[in-house]
Amino acid sequence: MARISEETKQHNEGAIRAAMDRLLRGELPRGGRCDLKTLAAEAGVTRTGFYPKKDRAGNERPGPYQHLAEEFERRVKAAQEAGEIIDPRDSQIERLKAENAGLRERLAANRDTIAELTVFRTVAVSQLAAQYEEIERLRKALDGAGNVRTLPLSGRTGPA
């Protein structure tokens, strides 16, 4: 892997800082997020420069732009802790989570209502069946008893 010149490194750092400022202001490219991948793409540098490197002996050395990646992550975290919403998708996710929780509550309430109405229907049908049986019993008793007479209907045809 070829090393970059100090002049190229300074130029890239300037591009990274400019891209960092844009992202932190919320100027995200279409399909981009406020993350290192988008930062690298916006600055026109490879993302690998943000991470530490290992040489053949296994020794780790910092990436050329690792300090900028750490700064970016600190600034993003500080903005989030301050309540700023840089990435509109994050606010959309939070809004959808809250909406989902509300819908779950409504669903649970609807289930409770359905259970209550099912019990009510069962009791009402049982009461109607019992009343019907009582009416049938009374009709049979009326037909079988000789001491009960039906009253003649008046000349009226409708209810009083």
DSSP file (Angstrom, degrees, kcal/mol; ACC not computed):
  #  RESIDUE AA STRUCTURE BP1 BP2  ACC     N-H-->O    O-->H-N    N-H-->O    O-->H-N    TCO  KAPPA ALPHA  PHI   PSI    X-CA   Y-CA   Z-CA
    1    1 A M              0   0    0      0, 0.0     2,-0.2     0, 0.0     0, 0.0   0.000 360.0 360.0 360.0 133.3    0.0    0.0    0.0
    2    2 A A        -     0   0    0      1,-0.1     2,-0.2     0, 0.0     0, 0.0  -0.511 360.0-124.2 -80.7 144.9    1.4    3.4   -1.0
    3    3 A R        -     0   0    0     -2,-0.2     2,-0.3     1,-0.0    -1,-0.1  -0.574  24.1-124.1 -83.8 150.7    1.8    6.1    1.6
    4    4 A I        -     0   0    0     -2,-0.2    -1,-0.0     1,-0.1     2,-0.0  -0.686  25.8-108.9 -95.9 152.2    0.2    9.4    1.0
    5    5 A S     >  -     0   0    0     -2,-0.3     4,-2.5     1,-0.1     5,-0.2  -0.314  25.6-114.2 -74.2 161.3    2.1   12.7    0.9
    6    6 A E  H  > S+     0   0    0      1,-0.2     4,-2.4     2,-0.2     5,-0.2   0.864 118.2  53.8 -63.5 -35.7    1.8   15.2    3.7
    7    7 A E  H  > S+     0   0    0      2,-0.2     4,-2.3     1,-0.2    -1,-0.2   0.919 110.3  45.9 -65.6 -43.7    0.2   17.6    1.3
    8    8 A T  H  > S+     0   0    0      2,-0.2     4,-2.8     1,-0.2    -2,-0.2   0.890 111.9  52.4 -65.7 -38.9   -2.4   15.1    0.2
    9    9 A K  H  X S+     0   0    0     -4,-2.5     4,-2.5     2,-0.2    -2,-0.2   0.925 110.1  47.6 -63.7 -44.1   -3.1   14.2    3.8
   10   10 A Q  H  X S+     0   0    0     -4,-2.4     4,-2.2     2,-0.2    -2,-0.2   0.910 112.7  49.5 -62.7 -42.6   -3.6   17.9    4.7
   11   11 A H  H  X S+     0   0    0     -4,-2.3     4,-2.1     1,-0.2    -2,-0.2   0.932 112.5  47.3 -61.5 -45.8   -5.9   18.3    1.7
   12   12 A N  H  X S+     0   0    0     -4,-2.8     4,-2.8     1,-0.2    -2,-0.2   0.885 109.2  53.8 -64.1 -39.2   -7.9   15.2    2.7
   13   13 A E  H  X S+     0   0    0     -4,-2.5     4,-2.7     2,-0.2    -1,-0.2   0.907 108.7  49.8 -62.6 -40.4   -8.2   16.3    6.3
   14   14 A G  H  X S+     0   0    0     -4,-2.2     4,-2.2     2,-0.2    -2,-0.2   0.914 111.9  47.7 -62.6 -42.2   -9.6   19.6    5.2
   15   15 A A  H  X S+     0   0    0     -4,-2.1     4,-2.4     2,-0.2    -2,-0.2   0.891 112.1  50.1 -65.4 -39.2  -12.1   17.8    3.0
   16   16 A I  H  X S+     0   0    0     -4,-2.8     4,-2.8     2,-0.2    -2,-0.2   0.924 110.8  48.7 -65.7 -43.9  -13.0   15.5    5.9
   17   17 A R  H  X S+     0   0    0     -4,-2.7     4,-2.4     2,-0.2    -2,-0.2   0.898 112.4  48.7 -63.7 -39.9  -13.5   18.4    8.3
   18   18 A A  H  X S+     0   0    0     -4,-2.2     4,-2.1     2,-0.2    -1,-0.2   0.927 113.9  45.7 -65.4 -43.7  -15.7   20.2    5.7
   19   19 A A  H  X S+     0   0    0     -4,-2.4     4,-2.7     2,-0.2    -2,-0.2   0.891 110.8  54.5 -64.7 -38.9  -17.8   17.0    5.2
   20   20 A M  H  X S+     0   0    0     -4,-2.8     4,-2.5     1,-0.2    -2,-0.2   0.928 108.3  48.4 -60.2 -46.4  -18.0   16.5    8.9
   21   21 A D  H  X S+     0   0    0     -4,-2.4     4,-1.2     2,-0.2    -1,-0.2   0.910 111.7  49.8 -62.4 -42.4  -19.4   20.0    9.4
   22   22 A R  H  <>S+     0   0    0     -4,-2.1     5,-2.4     1,-0.2     3,-0.4   0.937 112.4  47.0 -61.4 -47.0  -22.0   19.4    6.7
   23   23 A L  H ><5S+     0   0    0     -4,-2.7     3,-1.3     1,-0.2    -2,-0.2   0.904 110.6  51.7 -63.0 -41.3  -23.1   16.1    8.1
   24   24 A L  H 3<5S+     0   0    0     -4,-2.5    -1,-0.2     1,-0.3    -2,-0.2   0.718 104.9  56.8 -71.4 -19.6  -23.4   17.5   11.6
   25   25 A R  T 3<5S-     0   0    0     -4,-1.2    -1,-0.3    -3,-0.4    -2,-0.2   0.533 124.4-105.9 -82.1  -7.4  -25.5   20.4   10.3
   26   26 A G  T < 5S+     0   0    0     -3,-1.3     2,-1.9    -4,-0.4    -3,-0.2   0.545  75.9 140.1  94.9   8.0  -27.9   17.7    9.0
   27   27 A E      < +     0   0    0     -5,-2.4    -1,-0.2    -6,-0.2    -2,-0.1  -0.568  29.6 171.1 -84.9  77.1  -26.9   18.1    5.3
   28   28 A L        -     0   0    0     -2,-1.9     3,-0.1    58,-0.2     6,-0.1  -0.682  32.7-119.5 -91.5 139.6  -27.0   14.4    4.5
   29   29 A P    >   -     0   0    0      0, 0.0     3,-2.6     0, 0.0     2,-0.1  -0.346  49.5 -76.3 -70.2 159.7  -26.7   13.1    1.0
   30   30 A R  T 3  S+     0   0    0      1,-0.3     3,-0.1    -2,-0.0     0, 0.0  -0.367 122.2   7.9 -58.0 126.1  -29.6   11.1   -0.3
   31   31 A G  T 3  S+     0   0    0      1,-0.3    -1,-0.3    -2,-0.1     2,-0.2   0.444 107.5 121.2  80.8  -0.1  -29.4    7.6    1.2
   32   32 A G    <   -     0   0    0     -3,-2.6    -1,-0.3     6,-0.0     2,-0.2  -0.519  45.2-157.4 -95.3 164.2  -26.6    8.7    3.6
   33   33 A R        -     0   0    0     -2,-0.2     2,-1.4    -3,-0.1     5,-0.1  -0.726  38.0 -93.3-125.7 176.6  -26.5    8.7    7.3
   34   34 A C  S    S+     0   0    0     -2,-0.2     2,-0.3     4,-0.1    53,-0.1  -0.623  87.3 107.6 -93.3  75.2  -24.5   10.5    9.9
   35   35 A D  S  > S-     0   0    0     -2,-1.4     4,-2.3     1,-0.0     5,-0.1  -0.857  85.2 -92.9-144.1 175.2  -21.8    7.9   10.1
   36   36 A L  H  > S+     0   0    0     -2,-0.3     4,-2.7     1,-0.2     5,-0.2   0.843 119.0  58.1 -65.0 -34.1  -18.2    7.2    9.1
   37   37 A K  H  > S+     0   0    0      1,-0.2     4,-2.0     2,-0.2    -1,-0.2   0.941 111.4  40.9 -62.1 -46.6  -19.1    5.5    5.8
   38   38 A T  H  > S+     0   0    0      2,-0.2     4,-2.8     1,-0.2     5,-0.2   0.878 112.8  55.8 -69.1 -37.4  -21.0    8.6    4.6
   39   39 A L  H  X S+     0   0    0     -4,-2.3     4,-2.1     2,-0.2    -2,-0.2   0.934 109.3  46.3 -59.3 -46.5  -18.3   10.9    6.0
   40   40 A A  H  X>S+     0   0    0     -4,-2.7     5,-2.1     1,-0.2     4,-1.3   0.916 113.6  48.6 -63.2 -43.1  -15.7    9.1    3.9
   41   41 A A  H  <5S+     0   0    0     -4,-2.0    -2,-0.2    -5,-0.2    -1,-0.2   0.910 112.7  47.8 -64.6 -41.7  -17.8    9.1    0.8
   42   42 A E  H  <5S+     0   0    0     -4,-2.8    -1,-0.2     1,-0.2    -2,-0.2   0.848 114.9  45.4 -67.6 -34.2  -18.6   12.9    1.2
   43   43 A A  H  <5S-     0   0    0     -4,-2.1    -1,-0.2    -5,-0.2    -2,-0.2   0.636 109.3-123.4 -84.3 -14.2  -14.9   13.7    1.8
   44   44 A G  T  <5S+     0   0    0     -4,-1.3     2,-0.3     1,-0.3    -3,-0.2   0.818  70.4 119.0  76.2  30.7  -13.7   11.5   -1.1
   45   45 A V  S   <S-     0   0    0     -5,-2.1    -1,-0.3    -6,-0.2     2,-0.2  -0.823  70.4 -95.7-121.6 163.5  -11.4    9.4    1.0
   46   46 A T    >   -     0   0    0     -2,-0.3     3,-1.2     1,-0.1     4,-0.1  -0.544  26.2-131.1 -78.5 147.4  -11.4    5.7    1.7
   47   47 A R  G >  S+     0   0    0      1,-0.2     3,-2.0    -2,-0.2     4,-0.2   0.756  99.7  74.9 -67.7 -25.1  -13.0    4.6    4.9
   48   48 A T  G >  S+     0   0    0      1,-0.3     3,-1.4     2,-0.2    -1,-0.2   0.746  81.2  70.9 -63.7 -21.6  -10.0    2.5    5.9
   49   49 A G  G <  S+     0   0    0     -3,-1.2    16,-2.7     1,-0.3    17,-0.3   0.656  90.9  61.1 -68.0 -13.9   -8.1    5.7    6.8
   50   50 A F  G <  S+     0   0    0     -3,-2.0    -1,-0.3    15,-0.2    -2,-0.2   0.541  98.6  67.4 -87.4  -7.7  -10.4    6.1    9.8
   51   51 A Y  S <  S-     0   0    0     -3,-1.4    14,-0.2    -4,-0.2    15,-0.1  -0.793  90.1 -96.7-117.5 155.0   -9.3    2.8   11.4
   52   52 A P        -     0   0    0      0, 0.0     2,-0.3     0, 0.0    -1,-0.1  -0.288  37.4-140.3 -67.1 154.8   -6.1    1.6   13.0
   53   53 A K  E     -A   61   0A   0      8,-3.4     8,-2.9    -4,-0.1     2,-0.4  -0.803   3.1-144.7-114.6 155.4   -3.7   -0.5   10.9
   54   54 A K  E     -A   60   0A   0     -2,-0.3     6,-0.2     6,-0.2     2,-0.1  -0.973  13.0-145.6-118.9 135.9   -1.6   -3.5   11.7
   55   55 A D    >   -     0   0    0      4,-2.4     3,-1.9    -2,-0.4     6,-0.0  -0.290  40.3 -87.5 -87.2-177.3    1.8   -4.1   10.2
   56   56 A R  T 3  S+     0   0    0      1,-0.3    -1,-0.1     2,-0.1    -2,-0.0   0.783 128.3  57.3 -64.2 -26.7    3.2   -7.5    9.4
   57   57 A A  T 3  S-     0   0    0      2,-0.1    -1,-0.3     1,-0.0     3,-0.1   0.528 119.6-109.6 -80.6  -5.6    4.6   -7.9   12.9
   58   58 A G  S <  S+     0   0    0     -3,-1.9     2,-0.2     1,-0.3    -2,-0.1   0.494  70.3 144.2  90.6   3.5    1.1   -7.4   14.3
   59   59 A N        -     0   0    0      1,-0.0    -4,-2.4    -5,-0.0     2,-0.4  -0.561  44.5-133.4 -77.5 140.1    1.8   -4.0   15.8
   60   60 A E  E     +A   54   0A   0     -2,-0.2    -6,-0.2    -6,-0.2    -1,-0.0  -0.782  24.8 178.4 -99.1 136.4   -1.0   -1.5   15.6
   61   61 A R  E     -A   53   0A   0     -8,-2.9    -8,-3.4    -2,-0.4     0, 0.0  -0.967  36.1 -96.9-130.7 150.5   -0.6    2.0   14.4
   62   62 A P        -     0   0    0      0, 0.0   -11,-0.1     0, 0.0   -12,-0.0  -0.299  39.3-109.8 -67.8 149.6   -3.3    4.6   14.1
   63   63 A G    >   -     0   0    0    -13,-0.1     3,-1.3     1,-0.1     4,-0.4  -0.356  33.1-106.9 -70.5 159.1   -4.9    5.3   10.7
   64   64 A P  T 3  S+     0   0    0      0, 0.0   -14,-0.1     0, 0.0     3,-0.1   0.786 119.2  28.0 -62.7 -26.3   -4.1    8.6    9.0
   65   65 A Y  T 3> S+     0   0    0    -16,-2.7     4,-1.9   -14,-0.2     3,-0.5   0.149  85.4 112.3-119.3  18.8   -7.6   10.0    9.8
   66   66 A Q  H <> S+     0   0    0     -3,-1.3     4,-2.4   -17,-0.3     5,-0.2   0.867  75.7  56.5 -61.6 -37.4   -8.4    8.0   12.9
   67   67 A H  H  > S+     0   0    0     -4,-0.4     4,-1.9     1,-0.2    -1,-0.2   0.851 107.4  49.4 -63.8 -32.8   -8.2   11.2   15.1
   68   68 A L  H  > S+     0   0    0     -3,-0.5     4,-2.8     2,-0.2    -1,-0.2   0.869 108.5  52.6 -73.3 -36.2  -10.9   12.8   12.8
   69   69 A A  H  X S+     0   0    0     -4,-1.9     4,-2.5     2,-0.2    -2,-0.2   0.918 110.6  47.6 -63.4 -42.3  -13.1    9.7   13.1
   70   70 A E  H  X S+     0   0    0     -4,-2.4     4,-2.2     2,-0.2    -2,-0.2   0.902 112.4  49.3 -65.8 -40.5  -12.9    9.9   16.9
   71   71 A E  H  X S+     0   0    0     -4,-1.9     4,-2.6     2,-0.2    -2,-0.2   0.927 111.1  50.2 -61.9 -45.0  -13.7   13.6   16.8
   72   72 A F  H  X S+     0   0    0     -4,-2.8     4,-2.5     1,-0.2    -2,-0.2   0.929 111.1  47.9 -59.9 -46.9  -16.6   13.0   14.5
   73   73 A E  H  X S+     0   0    0     -4,-2.5     4,-2.3     1,-0.2    -1,-0.2   0.883 111.7  50.8 -64.4 -37.7  -18.0   10.3   16.8
   74   74 A R  H  X S+     0   0    0     -4,-2.2     4,-2.6     2,-0.2    -1,-0.2   0.926 111.9  47.1 -63.2 -44.5  -17.6   12.5   19.8
   75   75 A R  H  X S+     0   0    0     -4,-2.6     4,-2.2     2,-0.2    -2,-0.2   0.881 112.0  49.7 -67.1 -38.4  -19.4   15.4   18.1
   76   76 A V  H  X S+     0   0    0     -4,-2.5     4,-2.3    -5,-0.2    -1,-0.2   0.936 112.7  47.5 -64.3 -45.2  -22.2   13.1   16.9
   77   77 A K  H  X S+     0   0    0     -4,-2.3     4,-2.5     1,-0.2    -2,-0.2   0.906 111.5  50.6 -62.8 -42.2  -22.6   11.7   20.5
   78   78 A A  H  X S+     0   0    0     -4,-2.6     4,-1.7     1,-0.2    -1,-0.2   0.899 110.4  49.7 -63.1 -40.5  -22.6   15.2   22.0
   79   79 A A  H  <>S+     0   0    0     -4,-2.2     5,-2.4     2,-0.2     4,-0.3   0.907 111.3  48.9 -64.9 -41.2  -25.2   16.4   19.5
   80   80 A Q  H ><5S+     0   0    0     -4,-2.3     3,-1.2     1,-0.2    -2,-0.2   0.903 110.7  50.1 -65.4 -40.9  -27.4   13.4   20.4
   81   81 A E  H 3<5S+     0   0    0     -4,-2.5    -1,-0.2     1,-0.3    -2,-0.2   0.814 107.0  55.5 -67.2 -28.7  -27.0   14.0   24.1
   82   82 A A  T 3<5S-     0   0    0     -4,-1.7    -1,-0.3    -5,-0.2    -2,-0.2   0.514 121.8-109.7 -80.2  -4.3  -28.0   17.6   23.6
   83   83 A G  T < 5 +     0   0    0     -3,-1.2     2,-0.2     1,-0.3    -3,-0.2   0.509  68.8 145.8  90.1   5.3  -31.2   16.4   21.9
   84   84 A E      < -     0   0    0     -5,-2.4     2,-0.7    -6,-0.2    -1,-0.3  -0.533  41.2-146.2 -75.3 141.8  -30.3   17.4   18.4
   85   85 A I        +     0   0    0     -2,-0.2    -5,-0.0     1,-0.2    -1,-0.0  -0.909  27.2 165.2-111.4 104.9  -31.5   15.2   15.6
   86   86 A I        +     0   0    0     -2,-0.7   -58,-0.2     1,-0.2    -1,-0.2   0.897  66.6  53.4 -84.9 -45.0  -29.0   15.2   12.9
   87   87 A D  S >> S-     0   0    0      1,-0.1     3,-1.2   -53,-0.1     4,-1.2  -0.832  70.3-155.1 -97.3 113.6  -30.2   12.2   10.9
   88   88 A P  H 3> S+     0   0    0      0, 0.0     4,-2.1     0, 0.0    -1,-0.1   0.765  93.3  64.1 -61.6 -23.0  -33.9   12.5   10.0
   89   89 A R  H 3> S+     0   0    0      2,-0.2     4,-2.6     1,-0.2     5,-0.2   0.860  97.5  56.0 -68.1 -32.4  -34.2    8.7    9.8
   90   90 A D  H <> S+     0   0    0     -3,-1.2     4,-2.3     2,-0.2    -1,-0.2   0.922 109.1  45.6 -63.8 -42.3  -33.4    8.5   13.5
   91   91 A S  H  X S+     0   0    0     -4,-1.2     4,-2.6     2,-0.2    -2,-0.2   0.878 112.2  52.0 -68.0 -35.2  -36.3   10.8   14.3
   92   92 A Q  H  X S+     0   0    0     -4,-2.1     4,-2.7     2,-0.2    -2,-0.2   0.910 109.0  50.3 -64.8 -41.4  -38.5    8.8   12.0
   93   93 A I  H  X S+     0   0    0     -4,-2.6     4,-2.3     2,-0.2    -2,-0.2   0.921 111.9  47.5 -61.9 -44.0  -37.5    5.6   13.7
   94   94 A E  H  X S+     0   0    0     -4,-2.3     4,-2.3     2,-0.2    -2,-0.2   0.912 112.6  49.3 -64.2 -41.9  -38.3    7.1   17.1
   95   95 A R  H  X S+     0   0    0     -4,-2.6     4,-2.5     1,-0.2    -2,-0.2   0.914 112.3  47.7 -63.0 -42.9  -41.7    8.4   15.8
   96   96 A L  H  X S+     0   0    0     -4,-2.7     4,-2.6     2,-0.2    -1,-0.2   0.863 109.8  52.8 -68.1 -35.4  -42.5    5.0   14.4
   97   97 A K  H  X S+     0   0    0     -4,-2.3     4,-2.3     2,-0.2    -1,-0.2   0.926 111.4  46.3 -63.8 -43.3  -41.5    3.3   17.6
   98   98 A A  H  X S+     0   0    0     -4,-2.3     4,-2.3     2,-0.2    -2,-0.2   0.912 113.7  48.6 -65.2 -41.8  -43.8    5.6   19.6
   99   99 A E  H  X S+     0   0    0     -4,-2.5     4,-2.4     1,-0.2    -2,-0.2   0.899 110.7  51.4 -63.6 -40.3  -46.6    5.0   17.1
  100  100 A N  H  X S+     0   0    0     -4,-2.6     4,-2.4     2,-0.2    -2,-0.2   0.908 108.8  50.5 -62.8 -42.7  -46.1    1.3   17.3
  101  101 A A  H  X S+     0   0    0     -4,-2.3     4,-2.1     1,-0.2    -2,-0.2   0.914 110.8  49.7 -62.6 -42.3  -46.3    1.3   21.1
  102  102 A G  H  X S+     0   0    0     -4,-2.3     4,-2.4     1,-0.2    -2,-0.2   0.905 110.6  49.4 -62.3 -41.7  -49.6    3.3   20.8
  103  103 A L  H  X S+     0   0    0     -4,-2.4     4,-2.5     1,-0.2    -1,-0.2   0.876 108.6  53.0 -66.3 -36.9  -51.0    0.9   18.4
  104  104 A R  H  X S+     0   0    0     -4,-2.4     4,-2.4     2,-0.2    -1,-0.2   0.901 109.3  49.6 -63.7 -39.7  -50.0   -2.1   20.6
  105  105 A E  H  X S+     0   0    0     -4,-2.1     4,-2.5     2,-0.2    -2,-0.2   0.924 111.7  48.1 -64.3 -44.1  -51.9   -0.4   23.5
  106  106 A R  H  X S+     0   0    0     -4,-2.4     4,-2.7     1,-0.2    -2,-0.2   0.902 110.7  51.7 -62.0 -40.8  -54.9    0.1   21.4
  107  107 A L  H  X S+     0   0    0     -4,-2.5     4,-2.4     2,-0.2    -1,-0.2   0.917 110.1  48.5 -62.2 -43.9  -54.8   -3.5   20.2
  108  108 A A  H  X S+     0   0    0     -4,-2.4     4,-2.2     2,-0.2    -2,-0.2   0.913 112.3  49.0 -63.3 -42.0  -54.6   -4.7   23.8
  109  109 A A  H  X S+     0   0    0     -4,-2.5     4,-2.4     1,-0.2    -2,-0.2   0.905 111.0  50.5 -63.9 -40.7  -57.6   -2.5   24.8
  110  110 A N  H  X S+     0   0    0     -4,-2.7     4,-2.7     2,-0.2    -2,-0.2   0.895 108.7  51.8 -63.9 -39.6  -59.5   -3.8   21.8
  111  111 A R  H  X S+     0   0    0     -4,-2.4     4,-2.3     2,-0.2    -1,-0.2   0.911 110.0  49.2 -62.5 -41.6  -58.8   -7.4   22.8
  112  112 A D  H  X S+     0   0    0     -4,-2.2     4,-2.4     2,-0.2    -2,-0.2   0.921 111.7  49.0 -62.4 -44.0  -60.1   -6.6   26.3
  113  113 A T  H  X S+     0   0    0     -4,-2.4     4,-2.7     1,-0.2     5,-0.2   0.913 110.3  50.6 -62.7 -43.2  -63.2   -5.0   24.9
  114  114 A I  H  X S+     0   0    0     -4,-2.7     4,-2.2     1,-0.2    -1,-0.2   0.908 110.3  50.0 -61.5 -41.8  -63.8   -8.0   22.6
  115  115 A A  H  X S+     0   0    0     -4,-2.3     4,-2.0     2,-0.2    -2,-0.2   0.917 112.1  47.7 -63.1 -43.0  -63.4  -10.4   25.5
  116  116 A E  H  X S+     0   0    0     -4,-2.4     4,-2.5     1,-0.2    -2,-0.2   0.916 112.9  48.1 -64.0 -43.0  -65.9   -8.4   27.6
  117  117 A L  H  X S+     0   0    0     -4,-2.7     4,-2.7     2,-0.2    -1,-0.2   0.844 108.5  54.6 -68.2 -32.9  -68.4   -8.2   24.8
  118  118 A T  H  X S+     0   0    0     -4,-2.2     4,-2.3    -5,-0.2    -1,-0.2   0.920 110.2  46.1 -65.1 -43.2  -68.1  -11.9   24.2
  119  119 A V  H  X S+     0   0    0     -4,-2.0     4,-2.4     2,-0.2    -2,-0.2   0.925 112.8  50.7 -63.6 -44.2  -68.9  -12.6   27.8
  120  120 A F  H  X S+     0   0    0     -4,-2.5     4,-2.8     1,-0.2    -2,-0.2   0.919 110.5  49.2 -59.6 -44.4  -71.8  -10.2   27.7
  121  121 A R  H  X S+     0   0    0     -4,-2.7     4,-2.8     1,-0.2     5,-0.2   0.914 110.2  51.0 -62.1 -43.0  -73.2  -11.8   24.5
  122  122 A T  H  X S+     0   0    0     -4,-2.3     4,-2.0     1,-0.2    -1,-0.2   0.922 113.0  45.1 -61.0 -44.4  -73.0  -15.3   26.1
  123  123 A V  H  X S+     0   0    0     -4,-2.4     4,-2.4     2,-0.2    -2,-0.2   0.912 113.6  50.2 -65.5 -42.6  -74.8  -14.1   29.2
  124  124 A A  H  X S+     0   0    0     -4,-2.8     4,-2.5     1,-0.2    -2,-0.2   0.918 110.9  48.0 -64.5 -43.4  -77.5  -12.3   27.1
  125  125 A V  H  X S+     0   0    0     -4,-2.8     4,-2.4     2,-0.2    -1,-0.2   0.896 111.8  50.9 -63.9 -39.4  -78.1  -15.3   24.9
  126  126 A S  H  X S+     0   0    0     -4,-2.0     4,-2.3    -5,-0.2    -2,-0.2   0.911 111.0  48.2 -63.4 -42.4  -78.4  -17.5   28.0
  127  127 A Q  H  X S+     0   0    0     -4,-2.4     4,-2.5     2,-0.2    -2,-0.2   0.911 111.5  49.6 -65.7 -41.9  -80.9  -15.1   29.5
  128  128 A L  H  X S+     0   0    0     -4,-2.5     4,-2.6     2,-0.2    -2,-0.2   0.908 110.8  50.2 -62.8 -41.0  -82.9  -15.0   26.3
  129  129 A A  H  X S+     0   0    0     -4,-2.4     4,-2.3     2,-0.2    -2,-0.2   0.912 111.2  48.6 -63.6 -42.1  -83.0  -18.8   26.1
  130  130 A A  H  X S+     0   0    0     -4,-2.3     4,-2.1     2,-0.2    -2,-0.2   0.908 112.2  48.7 -65.2 -41.4  -84.1  -19.0   29.7
  131  131 A Q  H  X S+     0   0    0     -4,-2.5     4,-2.5     2,-0.2    -2,-0.2   0.906 110.4  51.3 -64.5 -40.9  -86.9  -16.5   29.1
  132  132 A Y  H  X S+     0   0    0     -4,-2.6     4,-2.6     1,-0.2    -2,-0.2   0.922 109.9  49.4 -61.7 -44.1  -88.0  -18.3   26.0
  133  133 A E  H  X S+     0   0    0     -4,-2.3     4,-2.3     1,-0.2    -1,-0.2   0.885 110.8  50.6 -62.5 -38.1  -88.2  -21.6   27.9
  134  134 A E  H  X S+     0   0    0     -4,-2.1     4,-2.4     2,-0.2    -2,-0.2   0.909 110.3  49.2 -66.5 -41.5  -90.2  -19.8   30.6
  135  135 A I  H  X S+     0   0    0     -4,-2.5     4,-2.3     2,-0.2    -2,-0.2   0.926 111.7  49.1 -62.6 -44.2  -92.6  -18.4   28.0
  136  136 A E  H  X S+     0   0    0     -4,-2.6     4,-2.1     1,-0.2    -2,-0.2   0.902 111.1  50.0 -62.2 -41.3  -93.0  -21.9   26.5
  137  137 A R  H  X S+     0   0    0     -4,-2.3     4,-2.2     1,-0.2    -1,-0.2   0.909 111.2  48.8 -63.3 -42.3  -93.7  -23.4   29.9
  138  138 A L  H  X S+     0   0    0     -4,-2.4     4,-2.1     2,-0.2    -2,-0.2   0.869 109.7  52.0 -67.7 -36.0  -96.3  -20.8   30.7
  139  139 A R  H  X S+     0   0    0     -4,-2.3     4,-2.2     2,-0.2    -1,-0.2   0.908 110.6  47.7 -65.0 -41.9  -98.0  -21.3   27.3
  140  140 A K  H  X S+     0   0    0     -4,-2.1     4,-2.0     1,-0.2    -2,-0.2   0.901 111.7  50.3 -65.2 -40.1  -98.2  -25.1   27.9
  141  141 A A  H  X S+     0   0    0     -4,-2.2     4,-1.3     1,-0.2    -1,-0.2   0.871 109.7  51.6 -64.9 -35.8  -99.6  -24.4   31.4
  142  142 A L  H  < S+     0   0    0     -4,-2.1    -2,-0.2     1,-0.2    -1,-0.2   0.901 111.3  46.6 -67.0 -41.6 -102.2  -22.1   29.9
  143  143 A D  H  < S+     0   0    0     -4,-2.2    -2,-0.2     1,-0.2    -1,-0.2   0.843 115.3  46.0 -70.1 -33.8 -103.3  -24.7   27.4
  144  144 A G  H  < S+     0   0    0     -4,-2.0     2,-0.4    -5,-0.2    -1,-0.2   0.684  93.9  86.6 -85.7 -19.1 -103.5  -27.5   29.9
  145  145 A A    ><  -     0   0    0     -4,-1.3     3,-0.5    -5,-0.2    -4,-0.0  -0.688  57.1-162.4 -89.1 133.3 -105.4  -25.7   32.7
  146  146 A G  T 3  S+     0   0    0     -2,-0.4    -1,-0.1     1,-0.2    -4,-0.0   0.650  84.6  63.8 -86.2 -15.6 -109.2  -25.6   32.5
  147  147 A N  T 3  S+     0   0    0      2,-0.0     2,-0.5     0, 0.0    -1,-0.2   0.370  84.9  86.5 -91.9   6.0 -109.6  -22.7   34.9
  148  148 A V    <   -     0   0    0     -3,-0.5     2,-0.4    -6,-0.2    -3,-0.0  -0.922  57.3-172.3-110.5 126.9 -107.9  -20.1   32.7
  149  149 A R        -     0   0    0     -2,-0.5     2,-0.4     0, 0.0    -2,-0.0  -0.871  22.8-124.3-114.7 149.7 -109.9  -18.3   30.0
  150  150 A T        -     0   0    0     -2,-0.4     3,-0.1     1,-0.0    -2,-0.0  -0.742  31.1-121.4 -87.6 141.6 -108.7  -16.0   27.4
  151  151 A L        -     0   0    0     -2,-0.4     2,-0.1     1,-0.1     3,-0.1  -0.545  29.6-104.7 -81.5 145.2 -110.3  -12.6   27.4
  152  152 A P        -     0   0    0      0, 0.0     2,-0.2     0, 0.0    -1,-0.1  -0.396  36.6-110.7 -69.1 148.1 -112.2  -11.5   24.3
  153  153 A L        -     0   0    0      1,-0.1     4,-0.0    -2,-0.1    -3,-0.0  -0.538  32.1-122.1 -77.1 143.7 -110.5   -8.9   22.2
  154  154 A S        -     0   0    0     -2,-0.2    -1,-0.1     1,-0.1    -3,-0.0  -0.198  32.5 -95.6 -76.9 176.9 -112.0   -5.5   22.2
  155  155 A G  S    S+     0   0    0      2,-0.0     2,-0.1    -2,-0.0    -1,-0.1   0.603  96.6 100.4 -71.4 -11.1 -113.2   -3.8   19.1
  156  156 A R        -     0   0    0      1,-0.1    -2,-0.1     2,-0.1     4,-0.1  -0.458  56.6-162.0 -76.6 149.7 -110.0   -2.0   18.8
  157  157 A T        +     0   0    0     -2,-0.1    -1,-0.1     2,-0.1    -2,-0.0   0.562  68.6  49.5-107.2 -11.4 -107.3   -3.3   16.4
  158  158 A G  S    S-     0   0    0      1,-0.1    -2,-0.1     2,-0.0     2,-0.0  -0.686  95.3 -75.3-122.0 174.9 -104.3   -1.5   17.7
  159  159 A P              0   0    0      0, 0.0    -1,-0.1     0, 0.0    -2,-0.1  -0.335 360.0 360.0 -69.2 153.9 -102.6   -1.0   21.1
  160  160 A A              0   0    0     -4,-0.1    -2,-0.0    -2,-0.0     0, 0.0   0.455 360.0 360.0 -79.7 360.0 -104.1    1.5   23.5
